[in-house]
Amino acid sequence: MSAVRATVLRPVAEAARSVRRAGRQALGSVRLSVRQARADLRRTLFGEPERTPSEDRREPSGARTRTLEKRP
């Protein structure tokens, strides 16, 4: 039985894993292509999305600093 496993079953199992791996990679590239095509179509039909300017979220410096104490 171990000879059959070594000569037949293990190579068949490895081949099946290779086929599954190749199939997953092919499906992944198809998904990526479809996603890019949909984005291109959306840009063509509706134009580029408007970008909102990012808000400056750093701590203020100088006279504009925030404090926790009461002001007189």
Buried (B, 14 or more C-beta within 10 A) or exposed (E): EEEEEEEEEEEEEEEEEEEEEEEEEEEEEEEEEEEEEEEEEEEEEEEEEEEEEEEEEEEEEEEEEEEEEEEE
